[in-house]
């Protein structure tokens, strides 16, 4: 047992880890534009994806914890899809298929309470946005992907690596219109601020105000705990809305990670201890997984340490 909260009601829910970096560095898969979703259209690619998700299902079963699985669709939107030869119809098909794919895998582990989440990425670069979308533009842009997830029966949608507030506000509005719960996770730089320069707690408060509290909860992804610990300590009610943590294994900055040719997978036990320390200070942190450089080893260590 770890040093974190131990009451049954405080047991965390797990989520998965750094799918794309696992594929690139552990399985030597070429991922143009860092997009995993085309693997769903290839039998060998589907097997790799199944291996990854089954590993996480086994960890959750061993720990006796629930599991949120994110569809491999972070890049499955219009602009990135077009670069990879997917038109609107093909994107709709692959987004719906991603939900069915995870449902089938979840059915193999009947002892694990699985939430299937449709994963939404930003329209632009997840580290350095070239355009700050307005809520209206973002709602229109992300609506087809969200509607595909809703039609396929996803339990929720989750936007990962949000860089500014306009885009997630539009995502939330599209999710509400589609009748599906929504989670928003922001990324931060090494100083704990969003790439747009806004403080994390201010961004959360802005999105909550603009969407009348429609977000199920918020999260942080694609940053190391050293980068966002101080942001979590901000004296703002907005920080209590953060429940999802998907940290990077590496302490490197976004720019350094972009240029990296070798994987920095850190130390799974050290990362798990940092999660445990954060949970002691912030018991609202309940959905725990990883992002770049992490894999099932990190999630297993987090499960051991944070129970």
Phi, psi and omega per residue, in radians:
X1 nan 2.520 3.124
X2 -1.498 -3.030 -3.106
X3 -1.633 -0.004 -3.089
X4 -1.421 -2.962 3.134
X5 -0.962 2.396 -3.047
X6 -2.050 -0.171 3.120
X7 -1.118 2.574 -3.107
X8 -0.981 -0.726 -3.108
X9 -1.143 -0.337 -3.124
X10 -1.691 0.053 3.135
X11 -1.070 2.385 -3.115
X12 -1.326 2.914 2.888
X13 -1.843 2.415 3.106
X14 -1.559 2.790 2.909
X15 -2.397 -3.123 -3.022
X16 -1.499 -2.820 -2.900
X17 -2.301 -2.535 -3.038
X18 -1.493 1.370 -3.059
X19 -0.950 -0.891 -3.019
X20 -1.150 -0.740 3.127
X21 -1.219 -0.529 3.052
X22 -1.119 -0.775 3.134
X23 -1.104 -0.775 -3.063
X24 -1.240 -0.850 -2.970
X25 -1.662 -0.490 -3.133
X26 -1.704 -0.434 -3.112
X27 -2.143 0.138 3.027
X28 0.922 0.719 3.118
X29 -1.614 2.321 3.039
X30 -1.377 2.072 -3.129
X31 -2.058 1.516 3.059
X32 -0.963 2.328 3.142
X33 1.024 0.364 3.080
X34 1.050 0.572 -3.061
X35 -1.805 2.121 3.132
X36 -1.615 -0.346 -2.985
X37 -1.096 -0.524 3.107
X38 -1.082 -0.328 3.109
X39 -1.119 -0.405 3.098
X40 -1.130 -0.379 -3.120
X41 -1.655 0.167 -3.129
X42 -2.263 2.198 -3.081
X43 -0.956 -0.760 3.131
X44 -1.215 -0.586 3.081
X45 -1.144 -0.723 3.098
X46 -1.072 -0.652 3.121
X47 -1.141 -0.692 3.090
X48 -1.112 -0.778 3.115
X49 -1.089 -0.725 3.122
X50 -1.097 -0.690 3.092
X51 -1.022 -0.830 -3.126
X52 -1.045 -0.885 -3.079
X53 -1.227 -0.646 3.101
X54 -1.103 -0.636 3.087
X55 -1.019 -0.740 -3.140
X56 -1.247 -0.626 3.062
X57 -1.086 -0.679 3.114
X58 -1.137 -0.706 3.111
X59 -1.097 -0.778 3.137
X60 -1.110 -0.711 3.132
X61 -1.122 -0.748 3.134
X62 -1.097 -0.706 -3.116
X63 -1.414 -0.242 -3.078
X64 1.219 0.612 -3.079
X65 -2.080 2.728 3.027
X66 -1.266 2.912 -3.042
X67 -2.531 2.255 2.989
X68 -1.714 2.089 3.076
X69 -1.819 2.222 3.104
X70 -1.644 2.274 3.083
X71 -1.050 2.612 -3.096
X72 -1.417 0.944 -2.928
X73 -2.171 0.422 -3.080
X74 -1.004 -0.517 3.138
X75 -1.819 0.116 -3.011
X76 -1.509 0.951 3.031
X77 -2.097 -3.137 -2.903
X78 -1.048 -0.867 -3.046
X79 -1.191 -0.861 -3.139
X80 -1.194 -0.662 3.126
X81 -1.073 -0.732 -3.138
X82 -1.065 -0.659 3.115
X83 -1.108 -0.426 -3.087
X84 -1.842 0.172 3.052
X85 1.521 0.327 -3.136
X86 -1.868 2.104 3.043
X87 -1.526 -3.058 -3.054
X88 -1.051 -0.745 -3.124
X89 -1.137 -0.730 -3.136
X90 -1.175 -0.654 3.099
X91 -1.151 -0.739 3.098
X92 -1.031 -0.748 3.129
X93 -1.104 -0.825 -3.060
X94 -1.233 -0.587 3.081
X95 -1.170 -0.716 3.073
X96 -1.157 -0.721 -3.139
X97 -1.097 -0.607 -3.118
X98 -1.076 -0.626 3.108
X99 -1.220 -0.800 3.117
X100 -1.076 -0.667 3.118
X101 -1.035 -0.829 -3.140
X102 -1.233 -0.606 3.089
X103 -1.042 -0.752 -3.133
X104 -1.130 -0.716 3.110
X105 -1.157 -0.721 3.138
X106 -1.083 -0.594 -3.136
X107 -1.141 -0.354 3.091
X108 -1.289 -0.320 -3.092
X109 -2.133 1.297 -3.040
X110 -1.162 -0.269 -3.133
X111 -1.536 0.003 3.122
X112 -1.932 2.257 3.057
X113 -1.394 1.826 -3.021
X114 -1.833 2.312 2.974
X115 -1.864 2.192 3.099
X116 -1.714 2.081 -3.085
X117 -2.003 2.284 3.049
X118 -1.361 2.045 -3.019
X119 -1.528 2.178 -3.129
X120 -2.018 2.269 3.035
X121 -1.842 2.999 3.133
X122 -1.235 2.747 3.091
X123 -1.126 -0.686 -3.096
X124 -1.806 -2.679 3.138
X125 -1.228 2.284 -3.112
X126 -1.261 -0.165 3.126
X127 -1.846 -0.647 -3.054
X128 -2.441 1.562 -3.062
X129 -1.140 2.260 3.104
X130 -1.478 -0.285 -3.114
X131 -2.489 2.287 3.061
X132 -1.627 1.839 -3.046
X133 -1.244 2.524 2.977
X134 -1.362 2.748 3.082
X135 -0.976 -0.716 -3.122
X136 -1.120 -0.785 3.137
X137 -1.121 -0.703 -3.131
X138 -1.184 -0.683 3.123
X139 -1.078 -0.786 3.131
X140 -1.142 -0.731 -3.068
X141 -1.165 -0.802 -3.035
X142 -1.547 -0.150 -3.091
X143 -0.979 -0.805 -3.098
X144 -1.056 -0.704 3.138
X145 -1.171 -0.740 3.132
X146 -1.136 -0.718 3.114
X147 -1.136 -0.598 3.080
X148 -1.134 -0.755 3.106
X149 -1.101 -0.763 3.141
X150 -1.090 -0.756 -3.138
X151 -1.107 -0.548 -3.134
X152 -1.465 -0.075 3.079
X153 1.521 0.467 3.067
X154 -1.058 2.535 3.137
X155 -1.283 -0.499 3.125
X156 -2.842 2.986 2.934
X157 -2.100 2.583 -3.135
X158 -2.310 2.154 3.002
X159 -1.593 2.115 3.080
X160 -1.850 2.549 3.051
X161 1.187 0.729 3.015
X162 -1.223 2.388 -3.025
X163 -1.942 -0.261 -3.130
X164 -2.711 3.091 -2.976
X165 -1.552 -0.528 -3.060
X166 -1.045 -0.755 -3.101
X167 -1.152 -0.875 3.113
X168 -1.107 -0.550 3.067
X169 -1.054 -0.756 3.098
X170 -1.142 -0.673 3.094
X171 -1.075 -0.775 -3.135
X172 -1.094 -0.775 3.137
X173 -1.068 -0.706 3.121
X174 -1.163 -0.665 3.125
X175 -1.165 -0.746 3.108
X176 -1.062 -0.762 3.135
X177 -1.099 -0.568 -3.134
X178 -1.496 -0.124 3.098
X179 1.313 0.564 -3.125
X180 -2.185 2.370 3.105
X181 -1.066 2.697 -3.032
X182 -2.425 2.464 3.058
X183 -2.101 2.464 3.116
X184 -2.121 2.198 3.066
X185 -2.072 2.188 3.087
X186 -1.619 2.648 2.903
X187 -1.808 2.721 3.132
X188 -2.314 2.789 3.060
X189 -1.469 -3.104 -3.088
X190 -1.110 -0.330 3.111
X191 -1.585 0.094 3.123
X192 1.432 0.027 3.135
X193 -1.710 2.671 3.046
X194 -1.068 2.727 3.036
X195 -0.962 -0.449 3.083
X196 -1.300 -0.197 -3.127
X197 1.690 -0.045 -3.108
X198 -1.483 2.575 3.057
X199 -1.197 2.516 -3.079
X200 -1.021 -0.848 -3.087
X201 -1.131 -0.560 3.096
X202 -1.199 -0.680 3.121
X203 -1.128 -0.757 3.124
X204 -1.088 -0.803 -3.141
X205 -1.075 -0.666 3.141
X206 -1.159 -0.780 3.136
X207 -1.142 -0.749 3.125
X208 -1.059 -0.760 -3.123
X209 -1.136 -0.699 -3.082
X210 -1.294 -0.357 -3.075
X211 -2.050 0.222 3.075
X212 0.950 0.762 3.070
X213 1.172 0.451 -3.076
X214 -1.320 -0.252 -3.118
X215 -1.277 2.285 3.126
X216 -1.041 -0.891 2.969
X217 -2.874 2.983 3.133
X218 -1.906 2.988 3.131
X219 -2.677 3.061 3.038
X220 -2.226 2.326 3.050
X221 -2.479 2.836 3.049
X222 1.059 0.798 3.012
X223 -2.746 2.678 3.129
X224 -1.468 2.614 3.115
X225 -0.931 -0.553 3.083
X226 -1.051 -0.462 -3.093
X227 -1.439 -0.508 -3.027
X228 -2.062 -0.007 -3.125
X229 -1.004 -0.767 -3.120
X230 -1.164 -0.562 3.112
X231 -1.169 -0.599 3.090
X232 -1.197 -0.464 -3.117
X233 -1.458 -0.029 3.132
X234 -1.021 2.417 -3.107
X235 -1.421 1.355 -3.127
X236 -2.535 2.390 3.063
X237 -1.014 -0.385 -3.091
X238 -1.114 -0.515 -3.106
X239 -1.180 -0.405 3.102
X240 -1.240 -0.219 3.110
X241 -1.439 -0.109 -3.127
X242 -1.521 2.016 3.112
X243 -2.070 -0.388 -3.049
X244 -1.774 2.246 3.017
X245 -2.145 2.146 3.004
X246 -2.324 1.426 -3.025
X247 -1.456 2.755 2.968
X248 -1.350 2.664 3.046
X249 -1.274 -0.531 -3.016
X250 -1.665 2.597 3.013
X251 -1.501 0.014 -3.104
X252 -1.138 2.696 3.074
X253 -1.299 2.941 3.084
X254 -1.034 -0.741 -3.137
X255 -1.096 -0.722 3.129
X256 -1.166 -0.684 3.104
X257 -1.139 -0.660 3.114
X258 -1.044 -0.618 -3.075
X259 -1.595 -0.106 -3.028
X260 -1.238 2.378 3.080
X261 -1.849 -0.179 3.083
X262 -2.160 2.638 -3.105
X263 -1.357 2.311 2.958
X264 -1.853 1.725 -3.106
X265 -1.715 0.172 3.014
X266 1.003 -2.598 3.135
X267 -2.207 1.931 -3.093
X268 -0.955 -0.700 -3.115
X269 -1.209 -0.652 3.092
X270 -1.138 -0.764 3.131
X271 -1.089 -0.725 3.124
X272 -1.086 -0.679 3.107
X273 -1.142 -0.676 3.086
X274 -1.109 -0.685 3.065
X275 -1.072 -0.773 -3.125
X276 -1.068 -0.737 3.115
X277 -1.101 -0.727 3.122
X278 -1.122 -0.683 3.140
X279 -1.187 -0.539 3.081
X280 -1.142 -0.638 3.130
X281 -1.463 -0.491 -3.040
X282 -2.349 1.410 -3.081
X283 -1.126 -0.168 3.068
X284 -1.236 -0.232 -3.141
X285 -1.326 1.807 -2.941
X286 -2.144 -0.302 -3.101
X287 -2.022 1.932 -2.889
X288 -2.149 2.235 3.085
X289 -2.750 -2.588 -3.091
X290 -2.491 3.053 3.093
X291 -2.335 -2.414 -2.961
X292 -0.971 2.298 3.102
X293 1.516 -0.243 3.131
X294 -1.591 2.779 3.075
X295 -2.603 -2.885 -3.040
X296 -1.096 -0.448 3.090
X297 -1.083 -0.729 -3.140
X298 -1.166 -0.738 3.136
X299 -1.136 -0.686 3.100
X300 -1.099 -0.738 3.117
X301 -1.133 -0.691 3.101
X302 -1.106 -0.734 3.120
X303 -1.069 -0.767 3.140
X304 -1.129 -0.727 -3.012
X305 -1.398 -0.502 -2.986
X306 -1.784 0.067 3.056
X307 -1.302 nan nan
